[in-house]
């Protein structure tokens, strides 16, 4: 398990495609690393540009028609 100091979790909208390092999500979060994945979601590490580049853990829920 990788812990990001002083982080908080952000749930992003359903996503049908993967994210890339350096990608900006919701015009706010910059992805800089991968943390883990599961059946229905992935977790990536990012920086919140609206909060002085605070490190965050971002949970991305997969868009799956079967869910």
C-alpha positions in Angstrom: 0.0 0.0 0.0 1.3 3.5 -0.9 0.2 6.3 1.3 0.2 9.9 0.2 0.9 12.2 3.1 -1.9 14.6 4.0 -4.0 13.4 1.1 -7.7 13.2 0.5 -9.6 11.0 -1.9 -11.4 12.5 -4.9 -13.9 10.5 -6.9 -13.9 11.4 -10.6 -16.8 10.8 -13.0 -17.2 7.5 -14.8 -14.4 7.0 -17.3 -14.3 4.5 -20.2 -10.7 5.1 -21.2 -7.5 5.0 -19.1 -5.6 8.0 -17.8 -2.0 8.9 -18.6 0.8 10.4 -16.5 0.7 14.2 -17.0 -3.0 14.2 -17.9 -5.2 16.9 -16.4 -8.5 15.7 -15.0 -11.5 17.9 -14.5 -9.3 21.0 -15.3 -7.9 20.6 -11.7 -6.0 17.4 -11.0 -2.6 16.5 -12.7 -1.9 12.8 -12.7 1.7 11.8 -11.8 1.6 8.2 -10.8 -0.4 5.0 -10.5 -1.3 3.5 -7.1 -3.6 0.5 -7.8 -6.5 -1.0 -9.5 -9.5 -3.3 -8.9 -12.4 -4.7 -10.8 -14.5 -1.5 -11.0 -11.9 1.2 -10.4 -8.3 2.5 -10.6 -6.5 4.7 -8.2 -3.9 7.2 -9.4 -1.8 9.8 -7.6 -2.2 13.4 -8.6 -1.8 17.1 -7.6 -4.7 19.4 -6.9 -3.9 22.6 -8.8 -6.7 24.5 -7.0 -5.0 23.7 -3.6 -1.4 24.7 -4.2 -0.5 21.3 -5.8 -1.6 19.3 -2.8 -1.0 15.6 -3.3 -4.2 13.6 -3.7 -5.4 10.1 -4.4 -7.9 10.0 -7.2 -10.3 7.1 -7.6 -11.5 6.6 -11.2 -14.6 4.5 -11.5 -14.8 2.5 -14.8 -17.7 3.1 -17.0 -19.2 -0.4 -17.5 -22.6 -1.0 -19.0 -22.9 -4.2 -17.1 -22.7 -2.5 -13.6 
